């Protein structure tokens, strides 16, 4: 099972070997290691959308799409359970019998991979610690299939470690929110509520949140609330749509900052005018999507894309990343 690393723009920005797996594959591996308890009223946070998002290094907004695809394939089931620390019951997800069979086969094949470590070459299964999650093990493998003692990339649900580029965007947002909250030297209850809503949405570890709070308090560079809200909108619009959870979170932030609907509309328009993904990348992605419509890029389409890639100054890495993102959407 040969893999090539990818760093996908916009929705899936993961370093190392993990970046070669599709979101669907990472979700199957995560759910394979985190079993939904049968007949119980409580379930772990790892099985919520926030928990899954944090574990598989994908923006929360992209999780429902893959979950729906897995559910349609008959690989997962959904349930509403109480989650420790949550005020209301949450949707949680688990594997069906067929989903578990598929996930376990994927895990077995993945752990057969040969990697290079300090003692020479070995298979991944020999490096796996007792009760270690598969995704955690894979986070130590770089794109050249070398094992590192420290993770190449760490999910925001972990207290420490370098987060993926996608997760770093969430960390940046939290840091800016804390900087605003610490501006007067203390965090009010209303500010605590707002921050907890955003943190819960991102599935971020409390220790990581505490570190970001300390950094923001030391720096004391508070951005205006309009700038924070505009940044949130730009991140939410990265795939040109707002999902229900994002709309609810944005509404919470809008009310907390005292913005009326006119201000929201103004900032939304500004966010649309200054997207996070450059126009040349968006144009190339659209052409690539058209070429991939039938699942195959023909020789003629390949030649056309190569010309367009040069014209738009798209690097080979960006091309590979966008192609991987489209593959993940199709699979």
C-alpha positions as CSV (number, residue, x, y, z in Angstrom):
1,X,0.0,0.0,0.0
2,X,2.1,2.9,-1.3
3,X,1.2,6.4,-0.1
4,X,2.3,9.9,-1.0
5,X,2.1,12.8,1.4
6,X,-0.3,15.7,0.8
7,X,-0.9,19.1,2.4
8,X,-4.3,20.1,1.3
9,X,-5.3,23.8,1.0
10,X,-8.4,24.9,2.8
11,X,-10.0,22.0,4.4
12,X,-7.4,19.3,5.1
13,X,-4.0,20.6,6.1
14,X,-2.1,17.7,7.6
15,X,1.7,17.0,7.7
16,X,3.5,13.7,7.4
17,X,2.1,10.3,6.7
18,X,-1.3,11.2,8.1
19,X,-1.7,13.7,5.2
20,X,-1.6,10.7,2.8
21,X,-4.8,9.3,4.3
22,X,-8.2,10.6,3.3
23,X,-10.5,12.1,5.9
24,X,-12.7,9.0,5.6
25,X,-9.8,6.7,6.3
26,X,-8.7,8.7,9.3
27,X,-12.3,8.7,10.7
28,X,-12.5,4.9,10.3
29,X,-9.3,4.5,12.2
30,X,-10.3,6.9,14.9
31,X,-13.8,5.2,15.4
32,X,-12.1,1.8,15.3
33,X,-10.0,2.8,18.3
34,X,-12.9,4.6,20.1
35,X,-15.9,2.3,20.4
36,X,-19.4,3.6,20.9
37,X,-20.7,1.9,24.1
38,X,-23.9,-0.1,23.4
39,X,-26.9,0.5,25.6
40,X,-25.3,3.2,27.7
41,X,-26.6,6.8,28.2
42,X,-23.1,8.3,28.2
43,X,-20.4,8.4,25.5
44,X,-16.9,9.9,25.4
45,X,-16.2,13.3,23.8
46,X,-14.0,11.6,21.3
47,X,-17.1,10.4,19.5
48,X,-18.7,13.8,19.0
49,X,-18.1,15.9,15.9
50,X,-15.7,18.1,17.8
51,X,-13.8,15.1,19.1
52,X,-13.6,13.5,15.7
53,X,-12.6,16.8,14.1
54,X,-9.7,17.2,16.6
55,X,-8.5,13.6,16.2
56,X,-8.5,13.5,12.4
57,X,-7.1,17.1,11.9
58,X,-10.0,18.4,9.9
59,X,-12.0,21.6,10.3
60,X,-15.2,20.9,12.2
61,X,-17.3,22.1,9.3
62,X,-16.0,19.4,7.0
63,X,-16.8,16.5,9.4
64,X,-20.5,16.3,8.8
65,X,-20.0,15.7,5.0
66,X,-17.7,12.7,5.6
67,X,-19.9,11.3,8.4
68,X,-23.0,11.5,6.1
69,X,-21.1,9.7,3.4
70,X,-20.0,6.9,5.8
71,X,-23.6,6.7,7.2
72,X,-24.9,6.4,3.6
73,X,-22.4,3.6,3.0
74,X,-23.7,1.8,6.1
75,X,-20.4,2.1,7.9
76,X,-21.5,4.2,10.9
77,X,-24.5,4.7,13.2
78,X,-25.4,7.9,15.1
79,X,-26.9,8.3,18.5
80,X,-27.6,11.1,21.0
81,X,-25.9,10.6,24.3
82,X,-24.8,12.6,27.3
83,X,-21.1,13.6,27.0
84,X,-19.1,14.4,30.2
85,X,-18.9,18.2,30.6
86,X,-21.6,19.0,28.1
87,X,-24.8,20.8,29.1
88,X,-26.9,19.0,26.5
89,X,-26.9,15.6,24.9
90,X,-24.7,15.4,21.8
91,X,-24.7,13.4,18.6
92,X,-22.1,10.7,18.8
93,X,-20.9,8.2,16.2
94,X,-19.9,4.6,16.1
95,X,-19.0,1.9,13.6
96,X,-21.5,-0.7,12.2
97,X,-20.4,-4.3,11.8
98,X,-19.5,-3.6,8.2
99,X,-17.8,-0.4,9.1
100,X,-15.8,-2.1,11.8
101,X,-14.7,-4.8,9.3
102,X,-13.6,-2.1,6.8
103,X,-11.8,-0.1,9.6
104,X,-10.0,-3.1,11.0
105,X,-8.8,-4.2,7.6
106,X,-7.5,-0.7,7.0
107,X,-5.8,-0.7,10.4
108,X,-4.1,-4.1,9.8
109,X,-2.9,-3.0,6.3
110,X,-1.6,0.3,7.7
111,X,0.3,-1.3,10.5
112,X,2.1,-3.6,8.0
113,X,3.8,-0.5,6.6
114,X,7.6,-0.5,6.9
115,X,9.2,2.5,8.5
116,X,12.7,3.7,9.3
117,X,13.6,4.4,13.0
118,X,16.8,4.9,15.0
119,X,17.3,1.1,15.1
120,X,16.8,0.5,11.4
121,X,13.7,-0.6,9.6
122,X,10.7,-2.2,11.2
123,X,6.9,-2.4,10.7
124,X,4.5,0.1,12.3
125,X,2.8,-2.6,14.5
126,X,6.1,-3.2,16.3
127,X,6.3,0.5,17.3
128,X,2.8,0.8,18.6
129,X,2.6,1.3,22.4
130,X,0.1,-0.4,24.6
131,X,-3.4,1.0,24.0
132,X,-1.9,3.6,21.7
133,X,-4.4,5.1,19.2
134,X,-3.6,4.3,15.6
135,X,-3.7,8.0,14.6
136,X,-1.4,8.9,17.4
137,X,1.1,6.4,16.2
138,X,0.8,7.6,12.6
139,X,1.3,11.2,13.7
140,X,5.0,10.2,14.5
141,X,5.6,9.2,10.8
142,X,6.9,11.8,8.3
143,X,6.3,11.8,4.6
144,X,9.4,9.8,3.9
145,X,8.2,7.0,6.3
146,X,10.6,7.9,9.1
147,X,9.6,7.5,12.7
148,X,10.1,10.4,15.1
149,X,10.0,10.3,18.9
150,X,7.9,13.4,18.9
151,X,4.7,13.7,16.7
152,X,5.1,15.4,13.3
153,X,1.7,16.9,13.9
154,X,-0.5,17.0,17.0
155,X,-4.3,17.4,17.2
156,X,-5.7,20.3,19.1
157,X,-7.3,17.7,21.5
158,X,-3.7,17.1,22.8
159,X,-2.3,19.5,25.4
160,X,1.0,20.1,23.5
161,X,2.7,19.6,20.2
162,X,2.7,21.3,16.9
163,X,-0.8,21.4,15.5
164,X,-1.6,20.9,11.8
165,X,-1.9,24.1,9.7
166,X,-5.7,23.7,9.9
167,X,-5.6,23.5,13.7
168,X,-3.2,26.4,13.8
169,X,-5.9,28.6,12.3
170,X,-8.1,27.7,15.2
171,X,-5.3,28.4,17.7
172,X,-4.8,31.8,16.1
173,X,-8.5,32.6,16.6
174,X,-8.5,31.5,20.2
175,X,-5.4,33.5,21.0
176,X,-7.0,36.6,19.5
177,X,-10.2,36.1,21.4
178,X,-8.2,35.8,24.6
179,X,-6.2,38.9,23.8
180,X,-9.5,40.8,23.5
181,X,-10.8,39.3,26.7
182,X,-7.6,40.1,28.7
183,X,-7.5,43.7,27.5
184,X,-8.9,45.0,30.8
185,X,-6.9,42.6,32.9
186,X,-9.7,40.1,33.6
187,X,-12.1,37.7,31.9
188,X,-15.8,38.3,32.6
189,X,-18.4,35.6,32.8
190,X,-19.8,36.6,29.5
191,X,-16.3,36.4,27.9
192,X,-15.8,33.0,29.6
193,X,-19.0,31.7,28.0
194,X,-18.0,33.0,24.6
195,X,-14.6,31.4,24.8
196,X,-16.0,28.1,26.0
197,X,-18.4,28.0,23.1
198,X,-15.5,28.5,20.6
199,X,-13.2,26.1,22.4
200,X,-15.9,23.4,22.5
201,X,-16.6,23.9,18.8
202,X,-12.9,23.3,18.0
203,X,-12.5,20.3,20.4
204,X,-9.4,21.9,22.0
205,X,-7.6,20.4,25.0
206,X,-8.0,22.6,28.2
207,X,-4.2,22.7,28.7
208,X,-3.7,23.9,25.1
209,X,-6.3,26.6,25.8
210,X,-4.6,27.6,29.0
211,X,-1.3,28.0,27.2
212,X,-2.9,30.2,24.5
213,X,-4.6,32.3,27.2
214,X,-1.2,32.9,28.9
215,X,0.4,33.8,25.7
216,X,-2.4,36.3,24.9
217,X,-2.2,37.8,28.3
218,X,1.6,38.4,28.0
219,X,1.4,39.9,24.6
220,X,-1.6,42.2,25.3
221,X,-2.2,42.9,21.6
222,X,-6.0,43.0,21.4
223,X,-7.4,43.2,17.9
224,X,-10.7,45.0,17.4
225,X,-13.8,42.8,17.7
226,X,-14.7,43.5,14.0
227,X,-11.4,42.0,13.0
228,X,-11.9,38.8,15.0
229,X,-15.4,38.4,13.7
230,X,-14.3,38.9,10.1
231,X,-11.5,36.3,10.6
232,X,-14.1,33.9,11.9
233,X,-16.3,34.5,8.8
234,X,-13.3,34.1,6.4
235,X,-12.4,30.7,8.0
236,X,-16.1,29.6,7.9
237,X,-16.4,30.6,4.2
238,X,-13.3,28.7,3.1
239,X,-15.6,26.3,1.2
240,X,-18.1,29.0,0.3
241,X,-20.8,27.8,2.6
242,X,-21.8,28.1,6.3
243,X,-22.9,24.9,8.1
244,X,-25.5,24.9,10.9
245,X,-22.9,24.6,13.7
246,X,-20.9,27.6,12.3
247,X,-24.0,29.7,11.9
248,X,-24.9,29.0,15.6
249,X,-21.4,29.8,16.8
250,X,-21.2,33.0,14.7
251,X,-24.6,34.1,16.1
252,X,-23.2,33.6,19.6
253,X,-20.2,35.7,18.9
254,X,-22.2,38.4,17.0
255,X,-24.5,38.9,20.0
256,X,-21.6,38.8,22.5
257,X,-19.9,41.6,20.6
258,X,-23.1,43.6,20.2
259,X,-23.1,43.6,16.4
260,X,-26.4,44.2,14.7
261,X,-27.4,42.5,11.5
262,X,-26.2,45.4,9.3
263,X,-22.7,45.1,10.8
264,X,-22.8,41.3,10.3
265,X,-23.8,41.7,6.7
266,X,-21.0,44.3,6.2
267,X,-18.3,42.1,7.7
268,X,-19.6,39.1,5.8
269,X,-19.3,41.0,2.5
270,X,-15.8,42.0,3.5
271,X,-14.9,38.4,4.3
272,X,-16.2,37.3,0.9
273,X,-14.1,40.0,-0.8
274,X,-10.9,38.8,0.9
275,X,-11.0,35.0,0.9
276,X,-8.3,32.9,2.7
277,X,-7.6,31.0,-0.5
278,X,-6.1,33.2,-3.3
279,X,-8.1,33.7,-6.5
280,X,-5.5,31.9,-8.6
281,X,-5.8,28.8,-6.5
282,X,-9.6,29.0,-6.5
283,X,-9.6,29.2,-10.3
284,X,-7.2,26.3,-10.7
285,X,-9.3,24.2,-8.2
286,X,-12.4,24.9,-10.3
287,X,-10.7,23.6,-13.5
288,X,-9.3,20.6,-11.6
289,X,-12.8,19.8,-10.3
290,X,-14.2,19.9,-13.8
291,X,-11.5,17.6,-15.1
292,X,-12.1,15.2,-12.2
293,X,-15.9,15.2,-12.7
294,X,-15.8,11.7,-14.2
295,X,-13.2,10.5,-11.7
296,X,-10.4,10.4,-14.3
297,X,-8.0,13.0,-15.8
298,X,-7.5,12.2,-19.4
299,X,-4.2,13.0,-21.3
300,X,-5.8,16.0,-23.0
301,X,-7.1,17.3,-19.7
302,X,-3.7,16.7,-18.1
303,X,-2.0,18.8,-20.8
304,X,-4.6,21.6,-20.3
305,X,-4.2,21.6,-16.6
306,X,-0.4,21.7,-16.9
307,X,-0.7,24.9,-19.1
308,X,-3.1,26.4,-16.6
309,X,-0.9,25.5,-13.7
310,X,2.0,27.4,-15.3
311,X,-0.2,30.4,-16.2
312,X,-1.7,30.7,-12.7
313,X,1.7,30.0,-10.9
314,X,0.4,26.9,-9.2
315,X,3.2,24.8,-7.7
316,X,3.4,21.1,-8.0
317,X,2.7,20.8,-4.3
318,X,-0.4,22.9,-4.5
319,X,-1.6,20.8,-7.5
320,X,-1.1,17.6,-5.5
321,X,-2.8,19.1,-2.5
322,X,-5.9,20.2,-4.4
323,X,-6.1,16.9,-6.2
324,X,-6.0,15.1,-2.9
325,X,-8.7,17.3,-1.5
326,X,-11.0,16.5,-4.5
327,X,-10.2,12.8,-4.2
328,X,-11.2,13.0,-0.5
329,X,-14.5,14.6,-1.5
330,X,-15.2,12.0,-4.2
331,X,-14.3,8.9,-2.1
